[in-house]
């Protein structure tokens, strides 16, 4: 079951400059940056309860975010819904004909399990589902 808006992810070409903007100009609390190997991203976290802003930047210039930046420059990249049972939600949505990117949830930031619904299935919006690591929520 989807239980909340976990985060909004913004793809940024210059991570340090974007961190400075969100910290110094917008005054948000910077929680730190994590390298998420499975997604090939460096992700900076700005908790903004009950949700969070994530700045995503390619790790080593590779991966989906690198391609996105090449094509479009920065921009809102995806929304992420928190779920308490990602396997059940994936099964339910697949049954309804939703297409996913990849077959199985993969490791996300903070030890969550994540999977993306193909934007073709959601009016052009990339939506991530994330089940937080147990004990995190
Ligand atoms: Co995300």
Backbone and ligand atoms as CSV (ligand in chain L), in Angstrom:
chain,resi,resn,atom,element,x,y,z
A,1,UNK,N,N,0.841,-1.186,0.000
A,1,UNK,CA,C,0.000,0.000,0.000
A,1,UNK,C,C,0.884,1.247,0.000
A,2,UNK,N,N,0.508,2.212,-0.828
A,2,UNK,CA,C,1.258,3.465,-0.859
A,2,UNK,C,C,0.862,4.295,0.355
A,3,UNK,N,N,1.864,4.784,1.089
A,3,UNK,CA,C,1.588,5.445,2.365
A,3,UNK,C,C,2.050,6.891,2.422
A,4,UNK,N,N,2.783,7.366,1.417
A,4,UNK,CA,C,3.220,8.763,1.482
A,4,UNK,C,C,4.081,9.142,0.305
A,5,UNK,N,N,4.354,10.444,0.199
A,5,UNK,CA,C,5.285,10.944,-0.823
A,5,UNK,C,C,6.668,10.930,-0.192
A,6,UNK,N,N,7.476,9.946,-0.561
A,6,UNK,CA,C,8.783,9.779,0.079
A,6,UNK,C,C,9.736,10.911,-0.297
A,7,UNK,N,N,9.842,11.193,-1.596
A,7,UNK,CA,C,10.699,12.306,-2.017
A,7,UNK,C,C,10.377,12.748,-3.429
A,8,UNK,N,N,10.871,13.921,-3.746
A,8,UNK,CA,C,10.886,14.441,-5.115
A,8,UNK,C,C,12.351,14.530,-5.492
A,9,UNK,N,N,12.718,13.942,-6.641
A,9,UNK,CA,C,14.119,13.922,-7.055
A,9,UNK,C,C,14.351,14.908,-8.193
A,10,UNK,N,N,15.403,15.690,-8.038
A,10,UNK,CA,C,15.784,16.678,-9.046
A,10,UNK,C,C,17.159,16.294,-9.581
A,11,UNK,N,N,17.256,16.135,-10.897
A,11,UNK,CA,C,18.550,15.832,-11.524
A,11,UNK,C,C,19.326,17.137,-11.678
A,12,UNK,N,N,20.573,17.128,-11.211
A,12,UNK,CA,C,21.372,18.358,-11.240
A,12,UNK,C,C,22.733,18.106,-11.893
A,13,UNK,N,N,23.144,19.021,-12.776
A,13,UNK,CA,C,24.445,18.847,-13.439
A,13,UNK,C,C,25.629,19.169,-12.529
A,14,UNK,N,N,25.433,20.063,-11.553
A,14,UNK,CA,C,26.514,20.450,-10.637
A,14,UNK,C,C,26.010,20.252,-9.207
A,15,UNK,N,N,26.405,19.104,-8.621
A,15,UNK,CA,C,25.853,18.723,-7.316
A,15,UNK,C,C,26.230,19.719,-6.228
A,16,UNK,N,N,27.505,20.138,-6.190
A,16,UNK,CA,C,27.943,21.049,-5.115
A,16,UNK,C,C,27.199,22.378,-5.185
A,17,UNK,N,N,27.035,22.903,-6.399
A,17,UNK,CA,C,26.327,24.173,-6.562
A,17,UNK,C,C,24.872,24.029,-6.129
A,18,UNK,N,N,24.259,22.880,-6.473
A,18,UNK,CA,C,22.850,22.672,-6.126
A,18,UNK,C,C,22.701,22.497,-4.612
A,19,UNK,N,N,23.650,21.799,-3.971
A,19,UNK,CA,C,23.610,21.644,-2.504
A,19,UNK,C,C,23.684,23.025,-1.857
A,20,UNK,N,N,24.610,23.843,-2.349
A,20,UNK,CA,C,24.737,25.197,-1.794
A,20,UNK,C,C,23.439,25.982,-1.941
A,21,UNK,N,N,22.790,25.850,-3.097
A,21,UNK,CA,C,21.534,26.570,-3.318
A,21,UNK,C,C,20.486,26.150,-2.301
A,22,UNK,N,N,20.326,24.844,-2.125
A,22,UNK,CA,C,19.262,24.374,-1.231
A,22,UNK,C,C,19.591,24.685,0.223
A,23,UNK,N,N,20.895,24.664,0.582
A,23,UNK,CA,C,21.295,24.980,1.957
A,23,UNK,C,C,21.277,26.475,2.207
A,24,UNK,N,N,22.097,27.197,1.446
A,24,UNK,CA,C,22.353,28.602,1.761
A,24,UNK,C,C,21.205,29.500,1.297
A,25,UNK,N,N,20.698,29.265,0.092
A,25,UNK,CA,C,19.672,30.162,-0.442
A,25,UNK,C,C,18.283,29.799,0.073
A,26,UNK,N,N,17.968,28.498,0.068
A,26,UNK,CA,C,16.633,28.078,0.503
A,26,UNK,C,C,16.582,27.763,1.989
A,27,UNK,N,N,17.743,27.590,2.612
A,27,UNK,CA,C,17.787,27.376,4.058
A,27,UNK,C,C,17.318,26.006,4.508
A,28,UNK,N,N,17.361,25.015,3.615
A,28,UNK,CA,C,16.945,23.669,4.017
A,28,UNK,C,C,18.087,22.964,4.748
A,29,UNK,N,N,17.710,22.007,5.591
A,29,UNK,CA,C,18.689,21.215,6.322
A,29,UNK,C,C,19.288,20.177,5.380
A,30,UNK,N,N,20.610,20.148,5.290
A,30,UNK,CA,C,21.307,19.173,4.441
A,30,UNK,C,C,21.671,17.967,5.282
A,31,UNK,N,N,21.155,16.814,4.900
A,31,UNK,CA,C,21.359,15.613,5.710
A,31,UNK,C,C,22.597,14.832,5.285
A,32,UNK,N,N,23.122,15.123,4.093
A,32,UNK,CA,C,24.303,14.385,3.637
A,32,UNK,C,C,24.079,13.833,2.247
A,33,UNK,N,N,25.135,13.222,1.713
A,33,UNK,CA,C,25.098,12.666,0.359
A,33,UNK,C,C,25.464,11.198,0.438
A,34,UNK,N,N,24.770,10.394,-0.360
A,34,UNK,CA,C,25.060,8.960,-0.405
A,34,UNK,C,C,25.312,8.551,-1.844
A,35,UNK,N,N,26.340,7.737,-2.058
A,35,UNK,CA,C,26.565,7.169,-3.386
A,35,UNK,C,C,25.751,5.892,-3.481
A,36,UNK,N,N,24.809,5.871,-4.419
A,36,UNK,CA,C,23.947,4.706,-4.583
A,36,UNK,C,C,24.421,3.960,-5.819
A,37,UNK,N,N,25.206,2.917,-5.568
A,37,UNK,CA,C,25.890,2.196,-6.649
A,37,UNK,C,C,24.894,1.595,-7.637
A,38,UNK,N,N,23.810,1.005,-7.131
A,38,UNK,CA,C,22.846,0.326,-8.015
A,38,UNK,C,C,22.202,1.309,-8.991
A,39,UNK,N,N,22.038,2.560,-8.555
A,39,UNK,CA,C,21.402,3.563,-9.415
A,39,UNK,C,C,22.438,4.420,-10.143
A,40,UNK,N,N,23.716,4.206,-9.821
A,40,UNK,CA,C,24.796,5.028,-10.373
A,40,UNK,C,C,24.554,6.516,-10.128
A,41,UNK,N,N,24.215,6.838,-8.866
A,41,UNK,CA,C,23.982,8.245,-8.521
A,41,UNK,C,C,24.703,8.620,-7.226
A,42,UNK,N,N,25.028,9.905,-7.151
A,42,UNK,CA,C,25.293,10.547,-5.870
A,42,UNK,C,C,24.025,11.299,-5.536
A,43,UNK,N,N,23.486,11.060,-4.346
A,43,UNK,CA,C,22.206,11.657,-3.992
A,43,UNK,C,C,22.360,12.461,-2.711
A,44,UNK,N,N,21.950,13.732,-2.761
A,44,UNK,CA,C,21.999,14.610,-1.594
A,44,UNK,C,C,20.586,14.758,-1.038
A,45,UNK,N,N,20.472,14.663,0.298
A,45,UNK,CA,C,19.165,14.596,0.947
A,45,UNK,C,C,18.849,15.877,1.718
A,46,UNK,N,N,17.650,16.391,1.477
A,46,UNK,CA,C,17.139,17.549,2.198
A,46,UNK,C,C,15.767,17.207,2.759
A,47,UNK,N,N,15.718,16.688,4.005
A,47,UNK,CA,C,14.423,16.330,4.583
A,47,UNK,C,C,13.540,17.571,4.686
A,48,UNK,N,N,12.296,17.422,4.274
A,48,UNK,CA,C,11.337,18.509,4.334
A,48,UNK,C,C,10.017,17.852,4.729
A,49,UNK,N,N,9.900,17.518,6.041
A,49,UNK,CA,C,8.802,16.661,6.492
A,49,UNK,C,C,7.435,17.162,6.028
A,50,UNK,N,N,6.532,16.262,5.641
A,50,UNK,CA,C,6.659,14.798,5.728
A,50,UNK,C,C,7.326,14.185,4.500
A,51,UNK,N,N,7.980,14.984,3.639
A,51,UNK,CA,C,8.641,14.399,2.488
A,51,UNK,C,C,10.101,14.838,2.484
A,52,UNK,N,N,10.733,14.827,1.328
A,52,UNK,CA,C,12.151,15.124,1.251
A,52,UNK,C,C,12.475,15.509,-0.193
A,53,UNK,N,N,13.470,16.379,-0.341
A,53,UNK,CA,C,13.981,16.693,-1.668
A,53,UNK,C,C,15.292,15.922,-1.843
A,54,UNK,N,N,15.468,15.263,-2.981
A,54,UNK,CA,C,16.739,14.599,-3.263
A,54,UNK,C,C,17.337,15.196,-4.536
A,55,UNK,N,N,18.598,15.589,-4.437
A,55,UNK,CA,C,19.335,16.048,-5.619
A,55,UNK,C,C,20.133,14.866,-6.131
A,56,UNK,N,N,19.903,14.474,-7.377
A,56,UNK,CA,C,20.594,13.306,-7.928
A,56,UNK,C,C,21.553,13.728,-9.033
A,57,UNK,N,N,22.737,13.128,-8.966
A,57,UNK,CA,C,23.826,13.474,-9.870
A,57,UNK,C,C,24.506,12.158,-10.269
A,58,UNK,N,N,24.948,12.045,-11.534
A,58,UNK,CA,C,25.543,10.766,-11.961
A,58,UNK,C,C,26.826,10.433,-11.192
A,59,UNK,N,N,26.973,9.165,-10.859
A,59,UNK,CA,C,28.230,8.646,-10.316
A,59,UNK,C,C,29.139,8.356,-11.493
A,60,UNK,N,N,30.362,8.866,-11.492
A,60,UNK,CA,C,31.344,8.606,-12.555
A,60,UNK,C,C,30.815,8.934,-13.949
A,61,UNK,N,N,29.848,9.851,-14.050
A,61,UNK,CA,C,29.332,10.256,-15.353
A,61,UNK,C,C,28.539,9.186,-16.090
A,62,UNK,N,N,28.095,8.129,-15.365
A,62,UNK,CA,C,27.383,7.023,-16.025
A,62,UNK,C,C,25.918,6.978,-15.589
A,63,UNK,N,N,25.157,6.151,-16.305
A,63,UNK,CA,C,23.828,5.770,-15.848
A,63,UNK,C,C,22.710,6.640,-16.376
A,64,UNK,N,N,21.502,6.344,-15.864
A,64,UNK,CA,C,20.284,6.975,-16.378
A,64,UNK,C,C,20.284,8.489,-16.149
A,65,UNK,N,N,20.829,8.938,-15.018
A,65,UNK,CA,C,20.817,10.379,-14.735
A,65,UNK,C,C,21.775,11.101,-15.688
A,66,UNK,N,N,22.902,10.470,-16.018
A,66,UNK,CA,C,23.830,11.069,-16.976
A,66,UNK,C,C,23.134,11.267,-18.322
A,67,UNK,N,N,22.380,10.249,-18.748
A,67,UNK,CA,C,21.661,10.352,-20.029
A,67,UNK,C,C,20.608,11.450,-19.976
A,68,UNK,N,N,19.906,11.509,-18.859
A,68,UNK,CA,C,18.858,12.537,-18.688
A,68,UNK,C,C,19.470,13.936,-18.786
A,69,UNK,N,N,20.588,14.147,-18.104
A,69,UNK,CA,C,21.227,15.476,-18.113
A,69,UNK,C,C,21.723,15.839,-19.510
A,70,UNK,N,N,22.258,14.848,-20.222
A,70,UNK,CA,C,22.719,15.090,-21.598
A,70,UNK,C,C,21.574,15.575,-22.469
A,71,UNK,N,N,20.431,14.885,-22.328
A,71,UNK,CA,C,19.284,15.184,-23.179
A,71,UNK,C,C,18.593,16.472,-22.784
A,72,UNK,N,N,18.406,16.691,-21.479
A,72,UNK,CA,C,17.511,17.756,-21.050
A,72,UNK,C,C,18.130,18.772,-20.106
A,73,UNK,N,N,19.387,18.574,-19.712
A,73,UNK,CA,C,19.899,19.417,-18.641
A,73,UNK,C,C,19.218,18.997,-17.347
A,74,UNK,N,N,19.247,19.838,-16.313
A,74,UNK,CA,C,18.613,19.480,-15.040
A,74,UNK,C,C,17.104,19.515,-15.144
A,75,UNK,N,N,16.450,18.996,-14.106
A,75,UNK,CA,C,14.992,19.056,-14.081
A,75,UNK,C,C,14.424,18.132,-13.040
A,76,UNK,N,N,13.107,18.219,-12.827
A,76,UNK,CA,C,12.442,17.277,-11.931
A,76,UNK,C,C,12.510,15.911,-12.590
A,77,UNK,N,N,13.109,14.949,-11.914
A,77,UNK,CA,C,13.370,13.646,-12.519
A,77,UNK,C,C,12.305,12.611,-12.172
A,78,UNK,N,N,11.961,12.502,-10.891
A,78,UNK,CA,C,10.897,11.562,-10.522
A,78,UNK,C,C,10.259,11.927,-9.190
A,79,UNK,N,N,9.070,11.341,-8.978
A,79,UNK,CA,C,8.410,11.358,-7.676
A,79,UNK,C,C,8.574,9.972,-7.088
A,80,UNK,N,N,8.667,9.907,-5.772
A,80,UNK,CA,C,8.775,8.593,-5.138
A,80,UNK,C,C,7.686,8.415,-4.098
A,81,UNK,N,N,6.902,7.355,-4.274
A,81,UNK,CA,C,5.904,6.973,-3.277
A,81,UNK,C,C,6.508,5.963,-2.320
A,82,UNK,N,N,6.264,6.170,-1.039
A,82,UNK,CA,C,6.659,5.183,-0.023
A,82,UNK,C,C,5.579,4.101,0.023
A,83,UNK,N,N,6.019,2.864,0.152
A,83,UNK,CA,C,5.063,1.761,0.272
A,83,UNK,C,C,5.463,0.872,1.452
A,84,UNK,N,N,4.462,0.238,2.050
A,84,UNK,CA,C,4.774,-0.683,3.154
A,84,UNK,C,C,4.903,-2.123,2.648
A,85,UNK,N,N,4.655,-2.357,1.352
A,85,UNK,CA,C,4.812,-3.703,0.796
A,85,UNK,C,C,5.042,-3.589,-0.713
A,86,UNK,N,N,6.297,-3.398,-1.084
A,86,UNK,CA,C,6.612,-3.106,-2.488
A,86,UNK,C,C,6.267,-4.289,-3.383
A,87,UNK,N,N,6.472,-5.514,-2.897
A,87,UNK,CA,C,6.195,-6.680,-3.748
A,87,UNK,C,C,4.707,-6.772,-4.077
A,88,UNK,N,N,3.873,-6.518,-3.087
A,88,UNK,CA,C,2.424,-6.565,-3.310
A,88,UNK,C,C,1.991,-5.457,-4.258
A,89,UNK,N,N,2.561,-4.257,-4.103
A,89,UNK,CA,C,2.179,-3.147,-4.983
A,89,UNK,C,C,2.627,-3.408,-6.419
A,90,UNK,N,N,3.840,-3.942,-6.598
A,90,UNK,CA,C,4.326,-4.249,-7.943
A,90,UNK,C,C,3.415,-5.297,-8.587
A,91,UNK,N,N,3.067,-6.339,-7.853
A,91,UNK,CA,C,2.213,-7.402,-8.391
A,91,UNK,C,C,0.848,-6.843,-8.790
A,92,UNK,N,N,0.289,-6.008,-7.911
A,92,UNK,CA,C,-1.037,-5.439,-8.163
A,92,UNK,C,C,-1.010,-4.552,-9.406
A,93,UNK,N,N,0.027,-3.726,-9.524
A,93,UNK,CA,C,0.096,-2.796,-10.662
A,93,UNK,C,C,0.425,-3.526,-11.957
A,94,UNK,N,N,1.273,-4.563,-11.879
A,94,UNK,CA,C,1.571,-5.347,-13.091
A,94,UNK,C,C,0.295,-5.985,-13.619
A,95,UNK,N,N,-0.519,-6.472,-12.694
A,95,UNK,CA,C,-1.789,-7.081,-13.087
A,95,UNK,C,C,-2.672,-6.084,-13.831
A,96,UNK,N,N,-2.560,-4.821,-13.472
A,96,UNK,CA,C,-3.350,-3.780,-14.132
A,96,UNK,C,C,-2.692,-3.298,-15.423
A,97,UNK,N,N,-1.527,-3.866,-15.770
A,97,UNK,CA,C,-0.897,-3.534,-17.032
A,97,UNK,C,C,0.215,-2.497,-16.956
A,98,UNK,N,N,0.598,-2.094,-15.748
A,98,UNK,CA,C,1.697,-1.120,-15.620
A,98,UNK,C,C,3.014,-1.779,-15.998
A,99,UNK,N,N,3.850,-0.994,-16.714
A,99,UNK,CA,C,5.185,-1.477,-17.052
A,99,UNK,C,C,6.189,-0.913,-16.058
A,100,UNK,N,N,7.152,-1.739,-15.708
A,100,UNK,CA,C,8.198,-1.325,-14.768
A,100,UNK,C,C,9.541,-1.310,-15.476
A,101,UNK,N,N,10.470,-0.539,-14.918
A,101,UNK,CA,C,11.842,-0.534,-15.423
A,101,UNK,C,C,12.596,-1.546,-14.568
A,102,UNK,N,N,12.949,-2.666,-15.144
A,102,UNK,CA,C,13.550,-3.755,-14.373
A,102,UNK,C,C,12.463,-4.656,-13.805
A,103,UNK,N,N,12.845,-5.893,-13.505
A,103,UNK,CA,C,11.861,-6.888,-13.076
A,103,UNK,C,C,11.633,-6.898,-11.582
A,104,UNK,N,N,12.670,-6.519,-10.834
A,104,UNK,CA,C,12.649,-6.694,-9.383
A,104,UNK,C,C,13.080,-5.399,-8.720
A,105,UNK,N,N,12.598,-5.131,-7.486
A,105,UNK,CA,C,13.140,-3.993,-6.735
A,105,UNK,C,C,14.651,-4.142,-6.534
A,106,UNK,N,N,15.351,-3.005,-6.547
A,106,UNK,CA,C,16.806,-2.995,-6.367
A,106,UNK,C,C,17.139,-2.129,-5.147
A,107,UNK,N,N,18.392,-2.219,-4.658
A,107,UNK,CA,C,18.751,-1.416,-3.481
A,107,UNK,C,C,18.782,0.081,-3.815
A,108,UNK,N,N,18.094,0.880,-3.006
A,108,UNK,CA,C,18.115,2.332,-3.156
A,108,UNK,C,C,18.886,2.974,-2.021
A,109,UNK,N,N,18.773,4.292,-1.907
A,109,UNK,CA,C,19.436,5.005,-0.819
A,109,UNK,C,C,18.852,4.568,0.522
A,110,UNK,N,N,19.647,4.710,1.586
A,110,UNK,CA,C,19.202,4.398,2.951
A,110,UNK,C,C,18.726,2.957,3.099
A,111,UNK,N,N,19.230,2.052,2.223
A,111,UNK,CA,C,18.872,0.637,2.355
A,111,UNK,C,C,17.449,0.295,1.954
A,112,UNK,N,N,16.760,1.234,1.285
A,112,UNK,CA,C,15.392,0.943,0.850
A,112,UNK,C,C,15.416,-0.010,-0.340
A,113,UNK,N,N,14.278,-0.659,-0.625
A,113,UNK,CA,C,14.099,-1.420,-1.865
A,113,UNK,C,C,13.251,-0.567,-2.788
A,114,UNK,N,N,13.735,-0.361,-4.034
A,114,UNK,CA,C,13.054,0.570,-4.932
A,114,UNK,C,C,12.853,-0.043,-6.318
A,115,UNK,N,N,11.841,0.466,-7.011
A,115,UNK,CA,C,11.612,0.103,-8.415
A,115,UNK,C,C,10.901,1.285,-9.079
A,116,UNK,N,N,11.127,1.446,-10.377
A,116,UNK,CA,C,10.509,2.552,-11.112
A,116,UNK,C,C,9.414,2.034,-12.029
A,117,UNK,N,N,8.286,2.742,-12.040
A,117,UNK,CA,C,7.221,2.480,-13.010
A,117,UNK,C,C,7.593,3.243,-14.275
A,118,UNK,N,N,7.449,2.617,-15.423
A,118,UNK,CA,C,7.807,3.284,-16.672
A,118,UNK,C,C,6.918,4.507,-16.894
A,119,UNK,N,N,7.521,5.649,-17.290
A,119,UNK,CA,C,6.704,6.860,-17.503
A,119,UNK,C,C,5.598,6.675,-18.550
A,120,UNK,N,N,5.786,5.720,-19.477
A,120,UNK,CA,C,4.727,5.421,-20.454
A,120,UNK,C,C,3.423,5.045,-19.757
A,121,UNK,N,N,3.544,4.436,-18.577
A,121,UNK,CA,C,2.361,3.970,-17.847
A,121,UNK,C,C,1.739,5.060,-16.988
A,122,UNK,N,N,2.392,6.231,-16.881
A,122,UNK,CA,C,1.934,7.267,-15.944
A,122,UNK,C,C,1.945,8.657,-16.569
A,123,UNK,N,N,1.427,8.780,-17.798
A,123,UNK,CA,C,1.322,10.099,-18.430
A,123,UNK,C,C,2.651,10.847,-18.469
A,124,UNK,N,N,3.745,10.125,-18.656
A,124,UNK,CA,C,5.040,10.772,-18.833
A,124,UNK,C,C,5.787,11.081,-17.557
A,125,UNK,N,N,5.209,10.721,-16.395
A,125,UNK,CA,C,5.889,10.984,-15.119
A,125,UNK,C,C,6.592,9.712,-14.660
A,126,UNK,N,N,7.867,9.837,-14.316
A,126,UNK,CA,C,8.609,8.702,-13.760
A,126,UNK,C,C,8.285,8.609,-12.270
A,127,UNK,N,N,7.755,7.463,-11.855
A,127,UNK,CA,C,7.373,7.265,-10.455
A,127,UNK,C,C,8.153,6.097,-9.879
A,128,UNK,N,N,8.762,6.356,-8.729
A,128,UNK,CA,C,9.515,5.336,-8.009
A,128,UNK,C,C,8.652,4.838,-6.853
A,129,UNK,N,N,8.725,3.555,-6.591
A,129,UNK,CA,C,8.140,3.002,-5.366
A,129,UNK,C,C,9.294,2.628,-4.453
A,130,UNK,N,N,9.172,2.931,-3.171
A,130,UNK,CA,C,10.258,2.659,-2.233
A,130,UNK,C,C,9.714,2.078,-0.936
A,131,UNK,N,N,10.253,0.928,-0.567
A,131,UNK,CA,C,9.913,0.341,0.739
A,131,UNK,C,C,11.108,0.572,1.652
A,132,UNK,N,N,10.948,1.440,2.666
A,132,UNK,CA,C,12.089,1.741,3.530
A,132,UNK,C,C,12.591,0.495,4.235
A,133,UNK,N,N,13.881,0.528,4.565
A,133,UNK,CA,C,14.471,-0.550,5.365
A,133,UNK,C,C,13.674,-0.660,6.655
A,134,UNK,N,N,13.494,-1.876,7.131
A,134,UNK,CA,C,12.690,-2.054,8.344
A,134,UNK,C,C,13.324,-1.312,9.523
A,135,UNK,N,N,12.445,-0.677,10.282
A,135,UNK,CA,C,12.925,0.105,11.414
A,135,UNK,C,C,13.155,1.553,11.044
A,136,UNK,N,N,13.143,1.866,9.741
A,136,UNK,CA,C,13.360,3.243,9.297
A,136,UNK,C,C,12.087,4.055,9.412
A,137,UNK,N,N,10.939,3.380,9.288
A,137,UNK,CA,C,9.669,4.109,9.370
A,137,UNK,C,C,8.661,3.282,10.154
L,1,CO,CO,CO,14.293,8.455,-5.828
